[in-house]
């Protein structure tokens, strides 16, 4: 099978040619390379595919799982009529989004982003935010050297925080945040990603500041954050 890659915005389109069979490990390799290069939205064009057998369908499933495990999205377009039954029998039509045209497929990625942003906004509104001033430790998750000791959390929720006093990190960096919750001073370690940087010209009094979003947070730890925030918000209300 031959694979040709092209790009539209942040989406990689893989044009597939020929047979997808036992010799189609290059599909898995091509998808893996896209992910390593940072492209998480992948669209496979089947318009010029002649044949798919069981081993070929297995290669497609492996590639798809690789994308999902990396929090990406894979979709298909232009499935020839003679191949639709193969996808149906393999059950791929129930787990992978398939579109009749490239335009429809590309638009679906945009629609996913809109829905994702709405869901994030709804999630943020669900969790209350607590203004506070506590010292925390912030360090890079994967690289050595990038560490901010005794920076301050000025705003905390169960899904993220605003941190003041650190200029070591850039947008998209993954970090480890350590903080202690009163009254027991229990230390909690959280994985987070830098999702925004404060603009010095807009809010110079809060510079340098970064916003982080927690991920891989366990329900028990998130519940501790919720209880801490609720407890301290009630104190603010009664004071």
N, C-alpha and C positions, 0 to 999 in steps of 0.2 A: 504494500500500500504506500502511496505517495502522500505526503502532507505538506501543504503550503500554508504559511502563517501570514496574516495581515492584521492590521490594527485599526480600530475605529474608537477614538477616545481612549478610555481605560479598558476597553473590551478587546480581547484577542480572538480573532476568527480563524479557525483551523479548517481549511478546505481539504477535504479527504477525497482521494482518487483510488479506484480499483477495488480490491477485495480486502475485507476485514476478516482475517482468519487466524490460524495458528502462528502466522508470521507477522502479526501486527503488534508486536511489543513496542514498536516505535511510537504508537499512539500513546501508550502509557508514559514513555520517555518524553514525548513532546509536551504532554500535559504537565508532567513533573517539572520540566524546564520552565514552562510558563509560570508556575507557582513559585519556583525559586527566584525568578526574575521579578516577582512582586505583582504579577497579574492574577487576580482572583476571579475575574469574570471571563469565562471561556465559552465561546459559541462554536459548535461543530457543524459544518456544512456537509450534508450527505448527498448533495445533488449528483455528484459524479461517482458515487459508490455503486458497484455492480452486484456485490454479493456479501453476505454476512453469515457465518456459521456459528456454532455453539462456542468455539474457542474465541472467535471474534467478539461475540457478545460478552464473554467473560472479560476480555481486555477492556471493553467499554465500561463495564461495571467497576473494574479496578481503578480506571482513570477517574471515574465519577466519585468513588469513595475517597480518593486522594484529594480531590477538590473540596469535598464536603468536610473532610478532616482538617483542612486548612482554612475553614470558614469562608470558602469561595462559593461560586455558583457556576454550574455548567448547564447549558441548554443546547437543543438541537434544532436545526432548520432544514427545510427542503428534503424531507424524507420521501424517496421515491415510493410509488404505490407498491411495487413488488417487494419492498423491504418492511412495510408497515406491519405485516403479519408476523415477521420475525421479532420486531420490537414488542408486539402484543404477547406472543407466546413466551418471550423471555421476561415479561413483566416490566420492561423498561418504560413503557408508555405510562405506567402508573407512578413512577418515581422521578422521571426526568421530564421537564417541560419541553414540548416540541411545538414548533411553529411552521406554518406553511411558507412564510416568506422571511427574508432577512430583516425587512423593515419591522415586521411584527415582533421578531425576536429581540432586536435592538431596543425597541420601545419598551419591551417587557422589563429589561434591565433598569431602565429609567423609572418605571412604575414601582419596581421593587424598592428602589432607593427612597422614593417618596413615602411609601408605606413604612419602610424601616425608620425614617426620620420621625414620622407621626407616632410610631410605637415608642420610640425613645423619649419623645416629648411627653407622652402619656405616662411612661414609666417614671420620668423625673417628677411629674406632678403628683404621683402616688406617694412618693417618699418626702417627708418633711426635711427641711434644711435647718441646721443649727448654727447660728453665729457663735464663734468661740475663739479662744486664743490659747492653743496648747502647742508645746514643742514636740516635733516629730523628727524621725530620721528618714531620709529619702536616698535611695541608691539605685544605680542601674541594675537591671535584672540579669543582663548577659555579659556586660563588659566591666572590667576593673577600672577604678580611678574616678568615675563619675559618682560622687557622693555629696550630699548636702546634709550636714549634721545640725540639729537644733533649728531647723526651719519651722515655720508656724502654719498650722491649719487655721484659717480664718472662717471657713464655712465647710460644714460636713453634712453629708446625707448618707443613706445606706447604699448608695450606688456611686458616690464620687465625692470629691473634695476640691476646695480652692486652697492652694498652698502659696505662702508668701516667703520670699527671701532666698530663692534658688534660681540661678541662671545657667545651670549645668546641662539642662535637658532641652531637646527640641521636640517639635510636634511629631507624634507617632512613637516616641521612645517608650519602652516598657520599663517600669520601675517597681521596686519593692518599697512599700511604705510601712514603717513601724510606729505604732503609737500605743499609749497606755490610757486605759479608760478608768476613770474614777468611779466609785470610791475605792475599789480594790487595787487600782493601778495594774490591772491585768493587761499584759502586752499582747497586742494583736498585730499580725503581719499580713499585709494585703498586697496582692498583685494589682497593678494599675497601669493604664496607658495615658500618656499626655495627649489630651484631646483639644486643648486650646492654650494659646499664649496671650497674656495680657498686653495690650497696646500701651506703650509708655506715654505716647502723646495724648491718649484718651483718658487714662487714669494714672497719672504719674505718682500719686500718693500710695498706690498699691503695687508699684513696680519694684522688683521683679515678681511676677505672680504667674502661676500656671494652674490650669484646671486638669484634674485627672479623673478617669472613669475606672472603677473597679471591675475586674473580671475574674473568672474562676473562683468566685467567692462562695463559700459553702453556706447553706441555709442557717446553721447554728451561729456562724460568725456574723452573718448579716442581721440575724435576730438580735445579737448583742449590740450591734450598732443602732438598730431601731430602738431598743430599750434605753440605751444611753441617751439618744437624741430626745426621745419622748420625756424621759425623766428631767433632763435639763431644760427642755422647752417649758415644762410645767413650772419649774422654778422661776424662769424668766417671766412667766405670766402672773405668778402670785407675788413676785417681788415688787 
